[in-house]
Amino acid sequence: MNCKHKKIFFLLFFISIFLNILCMKTRGIVPTGLNIPHVFLGSPKIEKINISGSGKIPKQAILSRVPFVSNNTFTPKQCNQMVKNIYNLGCFSNVSVSYEELDKGKINLNINVEEKRQVSSISFKGNNHMSNDTLEKKLSISKIRWMDNEGALVLCKKIEKLYREKYYNNVKVEFEIIPAEGDSIGLVIRVNEGVSGKIQSINFVGNKNISRHKLKEAVVAKEHWLLGFFDGSGSFRKEMISYDRYQLENFYQNYGYFDARVLSSKFTEDGKGKIKIVHEIDEGDIYRFGNIVLPKDSPLPSFEVRNAMTMNSGDIFSLEAIKNSINNIRDKLGEIGF
C-alpha cells in the first residue's frame, strides 16, 4: 500500500491526577407548591389533612397513600414519598401539596389532585401488519383504566417502537380522544405503518486504502441477508447513521489516519422498503509515531513505563494504542500507591 508517511511527535503525560470528590448529603426536597418556612422544617405538627380535586377516586384511596395522620410531625422526605405514592395509583395527571399555617406550630396539609379521564375503550386503526391482539398484549391494554394526553403519547411511542422492531422505520402513530358515556373517553390510535424496510446495501466513497469489507465490519448497521432475523441484520434506525460516522472515524484513526473524516452519511429508501446507506470518507494521510518522550520525574522506572506501552517510535499511529498504554501505566502506578 503506497501511503504518504508523516511523523508526529507526542509528549505523553502518564501521571494521573486524582480528585477527591466531596460527598454531599441529599436532603429531602419539598415538592413544588409546598412552601413551608424554614422554621417549620422538622417541627410542624399536622392538625388536619384536606384532599381536593378527587371525583371518581375515593378520598380514602388517596389517604391510604398518605404517611401522615393528625398530630404527626411533618417531614419533607415523607412528603416526597407521599406524592410518589399518590402518582403510583395511576389515576392522576397532577398532584400538588400546600399548607395552611395555624397557631402553636401546627399546619393543615392540603393535597390537590387532578384526575385523568376514565377510559371506556381503546381501539386501533391502520394496523394492517400487526394485529389488535398483538398490540393489546404487548401494551397491556386490559390494565389501562385512566388516561391523559401524556399517557396517550407514551402509548403511541411504544407502538412506534414495536413497529420499528419489525423494520417499519417510517411508522407514525397518532391518537384521538373521543368523548364517551358519562365523563369517560374513548381512545382511538391511528397507525400509519409506512413500508417495512431493510438495509439492502452499505457503500463507501473515498476509501482508497481500506477495503469496503473491513469498513462494513466497523459499523453497527448490517446488510440484510436470508437469516438476518437471527442477528438483527438489516434492521435500521436513523440514529445508526450518526453512530456509524463516529465508528468509522475511530476505526481509521486506529489505522494511522489521524485526519480521517466522514464527510457525509446518507440513506435512501426506494418506497419498497429497500434502504441504501452511503458514507463519503476523506482518509487523509497516514501517520506514524515519532519520538515518544517520557517524563523525567515519573515515579516509575523508565523500563517499566516502556514495557507498559503498546506502541513504539515508527509504529502506525493508533488512538487505541495510546489509550491502552495510559491504562497500563495507570495500573502500574496503582500498584505502588498512586
C-alpha positions in Angstrom: 0.0 0.0 0.0 1.5 3.3 -1.2 1.0 5.8 1.6 2.5 9.1 2.4 4.2 8.8 5.7 4.5 11.6 8.2 5.9 11.6 11.7 4.0 13.0 14.6 5.8 13.8 17.8 3.9 13.2 21.1 4.8 14.1 24.6 2.8 11.6 26.7 1.9 12.5 30.3 1.2 9.3 32.2 0.9 10.6 35.8 -2.8 10.8 36.6 -4.2 13.4 39.0 -6.9 12.1 41.2 -9.5 14.5 42.5 -11.2 13.9 45.9 -14.9 14.1 45.4 -16.8 15.6 48.4 -19.8 13.6 49.4 -22.9 15.7 49.9 -25.8 14.5 51.9 -29.0 14.9 49.9 -31.8 16.3 51.9 -35.5 15.7 51.1 -36.8 18.3 48.6 -40.1 19.9 49.3 -42.3 19.4 46.2 -43.4 22.4 44.2 -46.4 24.0 45.9 -45.2 23.1 49.4 -43.8 26.3 50.6 -43.1 25.7 54.3 -40.9 28.3 56.1 -37.5 27.1 57.3 -38.6 27.5 61.0 -41.2 24.8 60.3 -38.9 22.2 58.7 -38.7 19.2 61.0 -41.0 20.7 63.6 -44.6 21.5 62.4 -47.4 19.2 63.6 -50.2 18.3 61.2 -53.6 19.3 62.5 -55.7 18.1 59.6 -55.2 16.6 56.1 -57.5 18.1 53.4 -58.0 16.5 49.9 -59.5 18.3 46.9 -59.9 17.6 43.2 -60.9 14.0 43.5 -64.1 12.9 41.8 -64.3 9.2 40.9 -61.4 8.2 43.1 -62.5 7.9 46.7 -60.6 10.2 49.1 -59.9 7.2 51.3 -57.9 5.6 48.4 -55.7 8.7 48.4 -55.4 8.8 52.2 -54.2 5.2 52.2 -51.1 6.5 50.3 -50.5 9.4 52.8 -47.9 8.5 55.5 -49.3 11.2 57.9 -52.2 11.3 60.3 -53.3 14.1 62.6 -50.8 15.2 65.1 -47.9 13.7 63.2 -44.7 15.7 62.6 -44.4 16.9 59.0 -41.1 16.0 57.2 -40.2 16.9 53.6 -38.8 13.4 52.9 -42.1 11.7 53.8 -44.0 14.3 51.8 -41.9 13.5 48.7 -42.7 9.8 49.1 -46.4 10.7 49.6 -46.6 12.5 46.3 -44.9 9.5 44.6 -47.4 7.1 46.3 -50.4 9.1 45.0 -49.0 9.3 41.5 -48.5 5.5 41.6 -52.2 5.0 41.8 -52.1 5.8 38.0 -55.2 7.9 38.2 -53.8 11.4 38.4 -52.1 13.7 36.0 -51.0 16.2 38.7 -50.6 16.1 42.5 -49.7 19.3 44.4 -49.3 20.0 48.1 -49.7 23.2 50.1 -50.2 24.1 53.7 -52.2 26.4 55.9 -50.3 27.8 58.9 -52.2 27.6 62.3 -51.3 28.7 65.8 -48.8 26.9 68.0 -46.6 25.4 65.3 -49.4 23.5 63.6 -50.4 23.3 60.0 -53.2 22.0 57.8 -51.9 19.9 54.9 -53.7 20.4 51.7 -53.4 17.8 48.9 -54.9 18.7 45.5 -55.2 16.2 42.7 -56.2 16.3 39.0 -57.8 13.1 37.8 -57.1 11.6 34.5 -60.1 10.7 32.3 -61.5 7.2 32.7 -61.1 5.1 29.6 -64.1 3.2 28.3 -62.4 1.9 25.1 -59.1 1.8 23.2 -59.2 0.9 19.5 -56.6 0.8 16.7 -56.9 1.9 13.1 -54.5 1.3 10.2 -52.5 -1.6 11.9 -52.7 -3.9 8.9 -49.4 -5.8 9.7 -49.8 -6.0 13.5 -53.0 -7.5 14.9 -55.1 -5.9 17.6 -54.4 -9.0 19.8 -50.7 -8.4 19.5 -50.9 -4.7 20.4 -53.2 -5.3 23.3 -51.0 -8.0 24.7 -47.7 -6.0 24.2 -49.2 -2.9 25.7 -51.2 -4.5 28.5 -54.3 -2.6 27.2 -56.6 -4.5 29.5 -54.9 -2.9 32.5 -55.3 0.7 31.4 -58.2 2.4 33.2 -57.2 6.0 33.2 -55.6 8.2 30.5 -54.5 11.8 29.8 -52.7 13.3 26.8 -49.2 12.5 28.1 -50.2 8.8 28.7 -51.6 8.6 25.2 -48.4 10.0 23.7 -46.4 7.4 25.6 -48.6 4.7 24.3 -48.1 5.9 20.7 -44.3 5.9 21.2 -44.4 2.3 22.4 -46.4 1.3 19.3 -43.8 3.0 17.0 -41.0 1.1 18.8 -42.8 -2.2 18.2 -43.2 -1.4 14.5 -39.5 -0.4 14.2 -38.5 -3.7 15.6 -40.3 -5.2 12.6 -38.4 -2.9 10.2 -41.2 -0.3 9.8 -38.8 2.6 10.0 -41.2 5.4 9.0 -44.1 4.5 11.1 -46.2 7.3 12.5 -48.7 6.8 15.3 -51.2 9.4 16.5 -54.2 9.4 18.9 -57.6 10.9 19.1 -59.6 11.3 22.3 -63.4 10.9 21.8 -66.0 11.7 24.5 -67.8 8.7 25.7 -70.6 7.9 28.1 -70.6 10.0 31.3 -67.2 11.7 31.8 -65.2 8.8 30.3 -63.3 8.8 27.0 -62.6 6.6 24.1 -59.1 6.5 22.8 -58.5 5.9 19.0 -55.0 5.1 18.0 -54.2 5.6 14.3 -51.2 3.9 12.8 -49.6 5.0 9.5 -47.3 1.9 9.1 -45.3 3.1 6.1 -43.2 0.4 4.4 -41.3 -2.4 6.1 -37.7 -1.5 5.2 -34.4 -3.4 5.5 -30.8 -2.3 4.7 -30.1 -3.5 1.2 -26.6 -2.1 0.8 -23.9 -0.2 2.7 -21.3 1.5 0.5 -18.4 3.8 0.9 -16.9 6.6 -1.3 -13.3 7.7 -0.9 -11.9 4.6 0.8 -8.7 4.3 -1.2 -6.6 2.4 1.3 -9.1 0.4 3.5 -11.4 -2.1 1.8 -15.2 -1.9 1.9 -15.3 -5.3 3.6 -13.2 -4.0 6.6 -15.3 -0.9 6.9 -18.5 -2.8 6.9 -17.2 -4.7 9.9 -16.6 -1.4 11.8 -20.2 -0.1 11.6 -23.2 -1.1 13.6 -25.6 -1.2 10.6 -25.6 -4.5 8.8 -27.0 -5.5 5.4 -30.0 -7.8 5.4 -29.5 -11.4 4.5 -31.6 -14.6 4.4 -31.1 -15.4 8.1 -31.0 -11.8 9.3 -33.8 -12.3 11.7 -31.4 -14.3 13.9 -28.9 -11.5 14.5 -30.9 -8.4 13.5 -29.0 -7.8 10.3 -30.9 -5.5 8.0 -32.7 -3.6 10.8 -32.4 0.2 10.5 -32.7 3.1 12.9 -31.8 6.6 12.0 -29.5 7.0 15.0 -27.3 4.3 13.4 -26.1 6.8 10.8 -24.6 9.3 13.3 -23.2 6.5 15.5 -21.5 4.8 12.4 -19.9 8.1 11.4 -18.1 8.0 14.8 -17.3 4.4 14.4 -15.7 4.9 11.0 -13.6 7.8 12.1 -12.4 6.0 15.2 -11.6 2.9 13.0 -9.5 5.0 10.6 -7.6 6.7 13.5 -6.6 3.3 14.9 -5.1 2.5 11.5 -2.9 5.6 11.4 -5.3 8.0 9.6 -5.4 10.7 12.2 -7.1 13.3 10.0 -9.7 10.9 8.6 -13.2 12.3 8.5 -16.6 11.1 7.3 -17.8 14.0 5.1 -21.4 12.7 4.8 -23.5 9.8 5.7 -26.8 9.4 3.8 -29.5 6.8 3.4 -32.3 6.5 0.8 -35.4 4.4 0.7 -37.0 3.4 -2.6 -40.5 3.2 -1.3 -40.5 -0.6 -1.4 -38.6 -1.0 1.8 -35.0 -1.2 0.4 -32.6 1.1 2.2 -29.2 2.1 0.9 -26.6 3.7 3.0 -23.6 5.6 1.6 -20.7 7.1 3.7 -18.4 9.5 2.0 -14.9 9.4 3.5 -11.8 11.7 3.3 -9.0 9.4 4.5 -6.2 11.9 4.7 -2.6 10.9 5.2 -1.3 8.0 7.3 0.7 9.0 10.4 3.4 7.2 12.5 4.6 7.7 16.0 7.7 9.8 16.1 9.8 10.3 19.3 8.0 9.2 22.4 9.2 11.4 25.3 8.8 10.1 28.9 8.6 12.4 31.8 11.8 12.6 33.8 10.1 12.8 37.2 7.9 9.7 36.8 7.6 7.6 39.9 8.0 4.5 37.7 11.4 3.4 36.3 11.7 4.1 32.6 11.9 0.4 31.7 8.6 -0.3 33.4 7.0 2.6 31.5 8.4 1.2 28.3 7.1 -2.3 29.0 3.6 -1.0 29.7 3.4 0.9 26.4 1.7 -0.8 23.4 3.4 1.4 20.8 6.9 2.3 19.7 8.5 5.0 17.6 7.9 4.3 14.0 4.6 2.3 14.6 1.5 3.4 12.8 -0.4 5.9 14.8 -3.3 4.5 16.9 -5.6 6.2 19.4 -6.3 2.7 20.8 -2.6 2.1 21.5 -2.4 5.4 23.4 -5.4 4.6 25.5 -4.1 1.1 26.3 -0.7 2.4 27.2 -2.2 5.0 29.6 -4.4 2.4 31.2 -1.4 0.0 31.6 0.7 2.7 33.2 -2.2 3.8 35.5 -2.4 0.2 36.7 1.4 0.2 37.4 1.0 3.4 39.4 -1.8 2.0 41.4 0.4 -1.0 42.4 2.8 1.4 44.1 0.1 3.5 45.8 -0.6 6.3 43.3 
